[in-house]
């Protein structure tokens, strides 16, 4: 037997950041960071691609705050692509390719598209294309009193005195036109009567309301999506839906199947690409060589993950982040920390140990915008939450993430996760404010104006068991919980 070395591993409760002389107050900090080589976030947070965490509602809310949501893959490819489209169409500066209808279409089809595409109205063109000659506009107001869904769109749309503007009209100019006309949608029409785009008052209001939102070059909210190994057909659907980033998401990112999938996607598409999960420098090196734009780190740290106890495999999360950064930093590739976060201070620690952003699952699962079910237990509100390695999630489609996609008898699954519930936490906007506020506080204590400063210029101290107890409120019975702290977030609770 070859000589074996036992390395020491540390995670969040093992360390604290050491305060430094500072001229930085929390309100002066800059929380923008890189998600990938070419995508920036305004806050260092992304949501986990889990079926009780991220669908379009949470992805929209998180992007509005400056982060990004990753749509889970326990959906049919077309359904996952529709969730992506809902995010991309939820807000726009100028909608250059609006969803359109023909006069011959039915009101029933319009209602279906409204639900699928998360839109409230449609330009109507002669041929139904986004560059066809404009003949009208159909809005919810036009359909409000229509009691026969089989009626033609051409019979109920607004076709006279249409409010239009030239293609080069800017959103601020459009706002004046819309206010004067007292309408909510402005058709951009070229000199030949062809549709060139659409500007809505809702989008103008949202841009003003969310100035730090994570947007693409066209002013649309950014969104990502997860795929499994060899799922190129799914990637095709997502690319057509104009997804911003693809994550090849598996429990073991340092495998031949993942590397082959990364290479296949990279050779086929010009898309920002992330892969994981990993925990070693060798894994980071191989994924970077295969062509990723960021690596995702975390083998078994999640609250609902049993990988470490079922398989005996894993690396404590802060050590895993450091391992990946040894290689990733040399190649200018960002590292995403995925799992194990219970408090906002853990986010700061992950960043200080080298991560550029942090993926959250359980903390987001309790929000209004998550798809989990709201339940009452013992007089308190909770939301359902399950690991993608739980038996229920594997039956729903995530078995391939754990190398069990070929198992036909669901009773033969070997789960690496559990199902449960997490405390209800309210709306995403208010909760993210507290999380980011904790990161800003850490930056102030450490004298770091930017996330990159936090990554490069922090010091750490190891914490004893007594030190950990001292770190939490003690010798008091808490009678009113703070919005950013709960005893259920303590280790072992």
N, C-alpha and C positions, 0 to 999 in steps of 0.2 A: 504493500500500500504506500502510495506516495505521501510525502510529508504534507500535512494540512495545517493551515494557519487560521486561527479564529480572529476575525476582525471585530472591532467594537462598532455598534450601530446606535445612533441617537435619533430621537424624534422630538416632537414639539414640547412635551412636558419635561424633557431632559435639559433644556437650555433656556436662558433668558438673554435678551439683548442688553448690552451694557450702555447706560446713558453717557453721552459725550457733551463737551462744551458745544453750545449751539447758538446760532443767530437766526435759527429757522423756527417760526411758529407754525402750527398746523395749517393755518389759513394761507400760508405762503408756499405750501408744498404743491408739487406737480405730480399727479398720480397717473399720468399717461405712460404707456409702455408698449412693447412689441408683443403681439400674439405670435406672428410668424416673421419671416424675413421682410415681408412687404405689407403686412397689415398691422396697423396700430390701434390700440384701445385707449380710451380716455380714463378708464379705471382698470385695475389688473385682475378682472374677474370674468370667468366664463362658466356656463352651466354644464353639468354633466349630461351626456346623451343617455338618459335613463327614462324608462317609460312612466315613471311617477315623478319626473322632474321637468323635462323639457319637450314641449311642443310649441306651436307658434305663439300662444299667448304669453308664455314666459320669455320666449326669445325676443318678442317685440318689446316687452317691458324692460328687459335687461339691456338691449341695444339702445333704448332711449336714455338709459342712465350712463352709457358709455362703455358697457361691456359687450359680450356676445353670447348668444345661446347656440347650443349644438343639438339639433333635432335627433332624437333617438331612432334606431333602426328596427325596432319591433313593430314596424308598419310595412305594408306592401310598398314596393318602390314608388308606385304612382301616388300613394297616400303620403309618403314621406316628402315627395317632391311638392305636393300641394301645400304641405305645412311650410316648406321653404318659400313657395310663391306667396303665401299669405303674409309672411314677414317682408319679402321684397316689395310687395305692393301696398303695404300698410302705410308707408310714408314716402313721399317723393318730392324733390324740388320741381323738376319737370318730368312728367310721365311720358317718355318718348315712345313707348309701345303699349298704350292702354288696351285693356280688354274691350273688344268692340262687338257689335251685333249687326245683323242684317235686318232690313225692314220685315223680311219674311219670317224671322225667328219668332218664337212664341214668348209670351210673358213668363210661362213656366220655365223656359230655358234661362231667361234673365234672372229669375229668382234663384235658380240653382247656381248660376255663375256668381251671383252676389255672395252666396254662402261659401262657395269653394274658394273664391279669389279674394274675399274680404274687401269688396268694393261696394260703393253705394250708388253707382251710376255708370252709364256706358255711352260713349259716342256711337252713333249709328252711321254706318257707311254703306254705299251702294252694294259693295261686294263683301262686306263684313270683315275686311282686313284693316290693319292699323295704319295703312297708307291710302285707303280708298277715299273716294269723294264723299264728303260729309253731307248727310241728308237730315240729320237730327240728333237729338240727345235724349236718353231715357234715364230718369232718376226715380228714386223712391217716391217722390212727390207725384210723378206721373202715374205710378202704379197704385197709389194709395186707395183709390176707390174702384179699382178693377176687380170685379168678382168672378171673372172667367179667365183662368190662366191659359186657356188655349188661344186667346186673342193674339193677333199679330202685333209685334212691336211697332210696326209702321202706323198702326191705328191709334196708339196711345202715346207715342213719343211727342216731344216738343220739336216741331219742324220749322216754325216761323219765328222771325226776330231772334235768331240764334246769336248769342254773345260770343264773338270770336276775336282773335288777335293774331298778329303775324308770328311765325315760328321763333323769331329772335327775342320775343317778349321775356323779360326777366320776372322772377317771382314777386319782387317789390312793385313792379309796374302792374303785374297781374292783380295784385291786391287792390290797387286803386280802381281798376276796371270792375272787379267783382263787387266792391263796395258800392260803386255808382249804380251798377245794374241790379244790385240786391239779389245776386245768385251765388251759388257755391262752386260752380265748375266753369272753367274757361277753356274753350276749344282753341287750340292753335292750328291755324289753317294756312296753307301756302297759297301762292298766287293763282293756282289752278283749282282751288277748292278741295285739295287733298288734305287729309288729316296729318298733322305734323307732331301733335302731342296734346297733353292735357295738364292743366294746373288747377288744383283744388284749394279751396279756402281751408279745408281741414289740414292739408299738408303744410300750408303756410303757417297756420296756428301751431302745428306740432313742431316745426323748425324753431319757432320763437320760444315755445314752451320747453324744448329739450335742446338747448344750444350745444351741449356736450355729447350728444348722441354719437354712437359709432356708425358712420355712414360711408357709403362707397362714393366714387367720383361723381355719380349721378344724383347724389343726395338721398339714396335709399338706405334703409337700415341694413346692416350687415348680419349675416346668419351663416352658421356652419351646419354640417350634417355628418353623421357617423355611418361608416360602411364596414362590412366584414371582409374577410379574405376572399379574393377571386370574385367579388360582386361587381364586375364591371358594368353589367346591365343597370344596376342600381346607380352607379356613378353616372352613366349616360343620362338617366332621368334627372338626377340632381343638377348636372351641368346645364341641361335644358331649362331647368327652373332658375338658373343663374345663382346658384349657391356660391358663397364667397370662399369657403374653405372646406376641404374634405378631411375627415379624421378616419384613418384605418384603425379601428378601435377593437383591441383584443386584450385578453388577460395576460398574454405573453407576447410582447411586441418583438422580442429577439428570436424570431422563428423564421424558418425558410419561407413559409407561406406568406407571412407579413412582408418580408423583404421582396419576394416575387411580386406581390400585389402592389407595393409602392413603386417598383420599377415599371410595372405595366401601366399604372395610372400616369406616372411621370412621362413615359414615352408617348402617351396618347393625348394628354391634355396639358394646357398651360394653366394650372390651377394651384392655389396655395394648398400645401399638403402636409398634414401632421400624422404621426403614427405613434403607437404605444400599446400597452404600457410597458415601461422598462424600469430597471433599477441599477444598471451598471454602466461604466464608461465604455466597455466593449460594445454593448447594445447601442449606445448613442452613436458610436463610430460607424457601425454597420448601417444604421438607418440613415445617417447623414450621407454616407457613400451611396446609398440606394436612391437618394434624391429628396428627402423630406425638407420642409421649411421650418419645422419645429418638432421637438420630441416631447412626449407626454410621459411623466414619471409617476409610478405608484404601483407596487405589487403588494396588495393586501392591506393597505392602511384604512380603507373606508369603514364607516360604522356598520355597514350591512354586509361586509365582506368577510368570509371565513377561509379564504385561500391559505392564509398562514397556518391555521390550525388543522385544516383538512389535509393540506399537502406538506406542511412543514417548510414551505418556501416563502421567502420574502426578504426585504431589507427595510429597516426602520426608515421612515420617510425623509427626514432631513439628511441622513447619510446617503440615501438614494439620489436626492437632488444634487448633493455635492459630487457624487460619482458621475452623474450625467454631465454636469457643468464642466468637469475637468476636460472633456472633449468638445462639448458644444460651444463653449466660449471661444475656443481656439478656431472654430469654423464660423463664428458669428451666427450661430443658430440658437434661437430662444428655447428655453426649457419651460414646460408647463407642469406645475405641481398638482397632482390629482389625488385627493383623498386624505383623510385623517384630520381635517380642520374642524375644530369645535368652537373656537372663539376668533374674534377679529385679530387678536394677537398672534394666532397661529398663521394667519395670512402674512403678517409682517415678518414672522420668522422664516416662512418659506421663501419670501422674496429676498431676505437678507442672506439666506444660504445659497442664493443664486438663481432662483426661478424668476422668470419675467412676468408670469401671470399664474393665477391659481384657479383650478377648476373646483366648483362646489356642487355637492349632491344633496346631502342631508339638510344642510342649512337652507337650501332653496326649496326642498320638498314640502316644507310647511307653509309655503306662501299661497296666497289666493290664486296666483297665476299658474301654479303647477297643476298637472292633470290628475294628481292623486285625489282620492275620495275624502271629503271632510266627514269626520266621525266624532261622536261624543263618547267620552269614557270618564267615569267618576266626576261628572260635572264639568270637565274641561274639554276643549276642542283640540282635535288632532287631525293630521292628514296621513293617509296611508303612504307607505314608502317601502320599496323592496329593492334588493340588489339585483343587478342584471344576471348574477350567478345563482339567484334563488330558483327553486324549482318552478314556481309560477312564471317567472320571466323567461326561463329557458324553454318552457312549453310554448310560450307566446312568440318565441323566435330568436332568443339570444344564445342558444346552445352552442352555435359555432364560435362565439366569442371565447368559449372555454374548451375549444377543441373537441366538442361533442356533437357537431352538426350532423354526423352520419348515424347517430344513435336513433333507431326507429321506435323503440319501446321507451316511452317517457318515464316509466318506472325504473329504468336503468340509468337515468341521469345521476351523476355524482355532483350535487350542488356545491357551489362555492360562495353562497350568500344566503341571507335570510330575509323574511318579510316581517314588517312591523308597522309602527306608526311613530310620527314625530310631532312635537308640539306645533300647534298652529301659530304662525308668526305674522299674519297680516299681509299687507301689500308689499310688493317687491321694492318700490321706490323708497319707502320709509326704512325698510330693513337694510337695503344696500347703503343708504346714507349712514347708518350706524357702523356697518362693516368698514366702509371706506374711511369713516371718521376715526376708527381705531388704527388703521394704517397710517393716516395722517399724524395721529398722536405719536406713533412709533417714530416716524420720520422726524418730528420735532424733537423728541427726546434724544435721538441719535445725531442730530445736526445734519440731516440729509434732505436736500431740497427736492431731489428727484428719485424715482425708483432705481435708476442706475446708481446713484450715490448710495442708496440703501444696499444694493447688491455688492458694492465694492468697498465700502468704508465702515462696516460695522464690526463690533467685537462681541464675543459671547462669553457666558459663564455657565459652567455645569451646575445643575440644581440637584440638591439632595431631596430625599423624600420629605424631610422636614421643611425644606425650602419650598417645595411644591405646595404643601399644606398652607404655609405662610402666604403664598401668592394669592390664594383664594380668600374671600371673606371668611372670618373665623371668630369664634367666641360670640356669636350673635345669632339670633333667630330672625331670618329675613322675613319681614312682613309685607314688603312690597318689592316685587322684582323690577330691576332696571330693564330698559328696552334692549340693552346689549349684553346682558349677562343672565344666566340661569344655572342653577345647581345641577340641572340635568345635563349640562354640557361638560361637567367635570369628568375626568377619567374614571372609568369604572361605574359610572352612573347609568 
